[in-house]
C-alpha cells in the first residue's frame, strides 16, 4: 500500500561483536604472551562475544516480525516534528553510550583486579552486570535507529520494550549501589545517582510519547522489506 522507504544497511554492525575476541586475541599474539594475558580481561571479552552472538540472532528474528497496526488514510507520514526529535535523541544516545563504554575499561585486566581488591566477587559481579547493561544499551539503540529510519511497524513496540528493560535494570543497579558498602574512592557513584534518576524520568517521558502519540502510529507502518 505504501512506498517502501530506503532502509539503512546496518545489520552488519552487530557482526562486529563476533570478531571482537578474535581481533583482540590476534593483537595479543603480536606481542609478549605473558604481558598480553596480564593486560586483557578475557572474561569480559568472551562474555561480550556471546552477547553479540545472541543479540545478532535476536535482531534477525525480530526484524522479520511484523505488527498489525491501524492503517489510517494518512498513514506513512514522513519523519518530522517530535518524532524527528526522538530520532536525534537515539543518535546522540548511541554516541554517548559508546563514549562511556570506551572509558569504562571493561576489557582491561587491571580494572578486574582493582575491583577484586576493593570488594571481591561482589564488585566483579556488579562489573559484569554493568557490562551487559552497556552492551544491551549500545546494541539495542543501534537496532532502534535501524527500525526508526526504516519507519518499521515494530519500532514503537520495540522502543517500549527496550526502554522498559533498561529502566528496570538501571533502577536495580541504583538500588544496589545505594545499599552496598562502597569504598571512599567509589562513593561518587551515589552522587551520580541523581543524574541517573533524571535519565530514568526522561526515558519514561519518551516511552509515554511513543505509546500515546497518534503521529507515531501513522509514521511507523512499514513491514519488513
QUIZI-V453593 format. One record per residue. N is the residue number from 1. RES is the residue in one letter. PHI is phi in degrees with one decimal (* if undefined). PSI is psi as a letter, one per 20 degrees, with the letter a starting at -180 (NA if undefined). Layout:
n = {N	N}
res = {RES	RES}
phi = {PHI	PHI}
psi = {PSI	PSI}
//
This chain:
n = {1	2	3	4	5	6	7	8	9	10	11	12	13	14	15	16	17	18	19	20	21	22	23	24	25	26	27	28	29	30	31	32	33	34	35	36	37	38	39	40	41	42	43	44	45	46	47	48	49	50	51	52	53	54	55	56	57	58	59	60	61	62	63	64	65	66	67	68	69	70	71	72	73	74	75	76	77	78	79	80	81	82	83	84	85	86	87	88	89	90	91	92	93	94	95	96	97	98	99	100	101	102	103	104	105	106	107	108	109	110	111	112	113	114	115	116	117	118	119	120	121	122	123	124	125	126	127	128	129	130	131	132	133	134	135	136	137	138	139	140	141	142	143	144	145	146	147	148	149	150	151	152	153	154	155	156	157	158	159	160	161	162	163	164	165	166	167	168	169	170	171	172	173	174	175	176	177	178	179	180	181	182	183	184	185	186	187	188	189	190	191	192	193	194	195	196	197	198	199	200	201	202	203	204	205	206	207	208	209	210	211	212	213	214	215	216	217	218	219	220	221	222	223	224	225}
res = {X	X	X	X	X	X	X	X	X	X	X	X	X	X	X	X	X	X	X	X	X	X	X	X	X	X	X	X	X	X	X	X	X	X	X	X	X	X	X	X	X	X	X	X	X	X	X	X	X	X	X	X	X	X	X	X	X	X	X	X	X	X	X	X	X	X	X	X	X	X	X	X	X	X	X	X	X	X	X	X	X	X	X	X	X	X	X	X	X	X	X	X	X	X	X	X	X	X	X	X	X	X	X	X	X	X	X	X	X	X	X	X	X	X	X	X	X	X	X	X	X	X	X	X	X	X	X	X	X	X	X	X	X	X	X	X	X	X	X	X	X	X	X	X	X	X	X	X	X	X	X	X	X	X	X	X	X	X	X	X	X	X	X	X	X	X	X	X	X	X	X	X	X	X	X	X	X	X	X	X	X	X	X	X	X	X	X	X	X	X	X	X	X	X	X	X	X	X	X	X	X	X	X	X	X	X	X	X	X	X	X	X	X	X	X	X	X	X	X	X	X	X	X	X	X}
phi = {*	-110.8	-68.4	-74.6	-71.3	-73.8	-92.1	-85.9	-88.8	-114.4	-63.8	-67.5	-58.8	-67.6	-66.5	-59.3	-58.6	-68.5	-94.5	-58.6	-63.3	-69.1	-64.9	-67.5	-63.6	-63.5	-64.8	-65.2	-68.8	-76.5	-125.1	-70.5	-64.5	-65.4	-66.6	-65.1	-63.6	-82.3	-92.1	-98.6	-95.0	-69.7	-61.9	-65.6	-64.1	-72.4	-63.4	-65.6	-60.4	-68.6	-61.8	-61.4	-63.8	-66.9	-68.4	-62.0	-62.7	-63.3	-61.8	-63.9	-68.7	-67.2	-66.5	-86.5	-79.3	-128.2	-102.0	-67.9	-128.3	-82.8	-82.9	-90.5	-63.5	-108.1	-70.7	79.9	-65.8	-72.6	-70.5	-162.7	58.9	-66.5	-67.3	-64.7	-61.3	-62.1	-62.3	-61.7	-60.6	-63.6	-65.7	-62.8	-64.4	-69.0	-69.8	-65.2	-62.9	-63.9	-64.3	-68.5	-64.2	-63.6	-86.7	-79.6	55.0	-63.9	-97.6	-93.8	-62.9	-62.7	-64.8	-61.7	-67.6	-63.9	-66.4	-64.1	-69.9	-78.3	-149.6	69.3	-66.9	-60.7	-70.6	-66.7	-65.3	-62.6	-60.7	-67.3	-61.0	-64.5	-60.3	-64.4	-65.1	-67.0	-64.0	-63.2	-63.5	-66.6	-67.4	-64.3	-65.6	-61.2	-64.7	-63.4	-62.7	-60.5	-70.3	-63.5	-74.3	-86.1	50.3	-69.6	-67.8	-90.2	-57.9	-58.2	-65.6	-66.3	-63.5	-66.1	-62.8	-61.4	-63.4	-62.3	-62.8	-65.3	-65.1	-64.4	-63.3	-66.3	-63.8	-61.3	-63.9	-65.0	-63.6	-61.8	-68.2	-73.3	-99.9	-75.6	-79.9	-108.1	-69.1	-54.3	-74.4	-110.9	-66.3	-65.2	-60.3	-68.5	-68.1	-79.4	-62.5	-65.0	-64.4	-63.1	-65.1	-65.2	-67.0	-63.1	-63.4	-64.2	-64.2	-62.9	-64.9	-64.9	-60.4	-62.6	-61.1	-64.2	-71.1	-97.1	-70.7	-69.6	-62.2	-62.7	-64.3	-94.0	-99.8	-97.2	-130.0	-89.4	-75.8	-61.8	-103.6}
psi = {h	q	p	p	q	p	q	p	m	j	h	i	h	h	h	h	h	h	i	g	h	h	g	h	g	h	g	h	i	i	b	p	g	g	g	g	h	i	h	q	n	h	g	h	g	h	h	h	g	h	g	h	g	h	h	g	g	g	g	h	g	h	h	i	q	p	p	p	r	n	o	r	h	k	r	k	q	r	p	r	c	h	g	h	h	g	g	h	g	g	g	h	g	h	g	g	g	h	g	h	g	h	i	i	l	h	j	p	h	h	g	g	g	g	h	h	h	g	j	b	h	g	h	h	g	h	g	h	g	h	g	h	h	g	g	g	g	g	g	g	h	g	g	h	g	g	h	g	i	i	l	q	i	i	g	g	g	h	g	g	g	g	h	g	g	g	g	g	g	h	g	g	g	h	g	g	h	h	i	q	o	q	q	h	i	j	i	i	g	h	h	i	h	h	g	h	h	h	h	g	g	g	h	h	g	h	g	g	g	h	h	h	p	h	h	g	h	i	g	n	i	p	r	p	NA}
//
